[in-house]
Structures are given as structure tokens and as C-alpha cells.
Amino acid sequence: MEKLPVPFRLDFFNLAVDDTAVFCIAMLLAVMVNAEAQAFTATSLGDSRTDDKGRFHFNAFLHIDIIGLLCFMLAGFGWPREMKITAKQFSHPRLFLILSRFAGPAANFLLANIAASVVWLMSRYGAADRVFTILAAVNLTVAVYSILPFPPLAGASLVSVWIPDHAEKFRQIYHRSGPLILLGIFLAEKISGIKFLSSILDPVVVFLFQWISGV
């Protein structure tokens, strides 16, 4: 059986029904654990609210972000709908906001480790597991690409916490333009074939996959 590429991305000119179905399930799981981990961490650190049940519904479809979904289709990477976090409720607003945002990709990395453990186990018996390989690859890609400093990714929190209150207009522009910038970059990569970001981050994904799966 043909070895799966890591990171795993959909090939629209050669779609395999089974791999596409697994990719969609992996995408939904990645979105759900990312969003729920942010919600759990923010709530635990002090950002509790009356609508906490709206945060913890464990329904991946309610966490879907349209532009994030398009990026999943284009680049094998995307993001959930931005989790509303009120940093002012934290005792240490900057630090706890960053921790809450990075809890998402940390959860993706944990899920990738679990899936990669199955890949490793199957490889000991000379078998290849496409389902868990795709699950690990998708979650690793989300975890690694989340370091990019574009909203709503976790990496953007490292920038936004230092934007002063009097620059609120800039903050709004920064947050609104982030998803469109990401979509534009990945669309340009797809059309031109030039890997602007992928050439830098994909080797990190490959290294981590080989490290945690042992294959």
C-alpha cells in the first residue's frame, strides 16, 4: 500500500474516498480538541462565565470556522471558530491568555501522540495504519502551524497581548485580517506551487511525526 505523505493534504485531482473520509474525521477531532482545550484552560484560570455550557458542548460542528475549514481543504491545516476569552478576568491577563490560547495546539499535539502510538504499535507487526497516520498528521500540522502570528492562531496571542489599549483600532484590524491573510497565503501556495510557509514548517511536522511514531 502506498505510503501516506506527512503532512497529509487532500489531492483534489486524485481523491481517495476512504482517505478523504478519514481526513474529514481527523479535521473535526482536531477542531474540537483545540477549541475545548482553550475553553477548559481559560475557565480553569479564572475566565468563568454564565454561559460556560456554550463552551463545553463537544460538538465539532459548532466549532467550525468557514475560513479555517477552507484552509484545511487547501493546506491540511486550519482552526476552530475563535474561542471568546476575556483576559481581564485573569489574575495575570497576558500570561494566562497566552496559556489559554496555546492549550489548543497542545491538545492537538497530545492527540497526535496518542494516534502515533497506534502507528508505532502497528509498525512493530509490519502493518501500516492509514487511519491513525492521518489523524496524527492532521493534528501535528495544526499544532505546528498554530505558532504563526496571525489571528485566530495561538501564535497571535504573543503579539496581541502587547498591543496597548489606545491602539484598539489596530487590534481590530489585526484580528479581522489574520484569517484572510492565512487563506491568501495558502491559496497562493496552491496556485503557484511555491511553498512560502510550508517549506519552513512542513519539515518540523515531518520531524515530529517520525519522532513520536518511530517510523
N, C-alpha and C positions, 0 to 999 in steps of 0.2 A: 504494500500500500504506500502511496506517495506520502513523503514526509511533509507535515504541515509547516508553513512558514511562521516564524515568530519575529515581530508582531503579526497577528493574524488580521488580514483585511479582506473584505469581500472583493472578489474579482467579477465585475458585472458582465464580462464577456465569457466567463466560464463558471457560472454559478452552479454549485452542487447543493441540491435541496437539503440534504442531511446536514452539511456543514453550515449552511445558511441558517437553518433552524436552531442549531446549537449556538451559533453566534448571537442570534437574537435573544435566546435564553440567557447567555452569558452577559450580554449587554444589560438586560433587565436586572439581573442579580447585581451587577456592578453598580448600576444606578441606585438600587435600593440600599445596599450596604453603605455606600458612600453617604447618601442623604441621612440615613438613620443614625450612622455613627456621628455625624455632625450634630444632629439633634440631641442625641444622648449625652455627648460631651458638653454641649452648651448648657443643657438643663442641669447636668451634674455640677457644673462650675458656677451656677447661680442665675442663669438666664431662664428662670422658670416663668411660665405664663399660664393664663387660664385656659388657653386652647392647646395645651400640651398633647391632647389626643389627636389633634390635627397633625402633629409632628410624627407621632408614632403609630402609623397605620399599616406599615409593612406592605403597602400596595405599590409595586414598582411603577405601575401606570400613572399613579398620582404624582410621581416624582419626575416624570418625563418632561424634558425641556426640548422644544422643537428644534432650535439651532443645535443643541447638544446632540440630538438624535441624528440630524443631518451630518454632523461631524463624525459620528460613529460609522455612518454609511461610507463616508469619504476616506476616513483615516483610521478606522478601527479604534477610535478614541472619542470620548465625549464627556458629558457631565449631566448631573441631575438638575432639576429646577432649583434655583438658589434658595438655600435654607435661610429663613429670616432669623437673624441673630442680633440682639440688642446689646452691644458691647458695654453700654453704660450700666448695665445691671451686674457686671462682673466687678469683683474687688480689685482685679488687675486687668483693666479693659484690653490693653494691647496684647499682653501675653496670652490671656485666655481666649481672645478672639482668634489669634493665630493657632492656638492649640485646638480650638473647635473646628476650624477650617481644615487643618491637616489631619484631623481624626478621620476624615473621609478617605483620602488616599491611603492612610494607614490601614483602614479596614479592608480596602481593596488588596493591599499587599498581603494581609493576613489570609484573605480568601484565596489569593493566588498560591500562597504557601500550602494551603490545605489541598487544593487541586493538584499542585505539583507533587505533593507527597504520593498521590494516587498514580501519577505519571511515573514517578520513580519506582513505585512498587510493581507496576505492570511491566516496566522495562527489565526488572530483575528476572522476569519469566519470559523474556523475549517477545513481549506483546506491546503494541502501541495503542494508546488510548486517545482517540481524537477528541472525545467529548471533554475530558479534563485538561487536555492540552490547550484547547481553545479557551476554556474557562480560565485557566492560568494566564494565558497570553493576553486576553482582553483585560483582565484585572490588573496585570502588571503594567500594561500600556497606560491604563487610566491613572495608576499610581505614579508612574514616572512623568507623564505629560502634565500632571497636576502641578508640577513645580513652576510651570510657565507663569509669568507675572501678568496674566490677563484675566480679568473677572469673567466668569464667576469661579475661576480655579483657585485652589488653595494658595498658590504662589502669590496671587494678587493681594492677599492679606498682609504680606510682608511690606507691600507698598502702601496700601490704603490706611494702615494704622498710623502712618507718619504724615498723612495729608491733614493740614490744620483745619480747624472748624471754619475759618474765614474763607477757605477755598472749597466750599461746599459745591459750588457750580462745577468746578473742575472734577470733584469726586463723582458727581452725577454723570458727567460726560465720560469719565474713565470707566465707570461701571456699565454704562449703556453701550459703549463702543467695543468693549472687550470681546463679547461673543461674536460680533460681526468681523472683528479683526481676525479672530481664530478661524472662522468659517472662510474668510477670504484667503488666508494663508494656505489652508488645506485644499481649497478649491484650486488655487494657483498651482499647488504641487501636483494635483491630479491632472490638470490640463497640460501643464508644461513638462511634467516628468522630472522637474528639478526639485530635489528634496531640500528645502530650505531648513526646516527644523528636524525632519525625520532623520537626516544624515547624522545629526548630533545625538538625538535621543534614542533612536532605534537600537544602536549598539549597546546602550545601557539596558534596554529591555531584554535584549538577547543575552547579555552577560548575567543578569539577574535570573532569567529563566534557566539558564544552564547551571547556575549556582544552586538554586533551590530544588531543581528537578534531578540534577545529576546526569542529564542526558544531552 
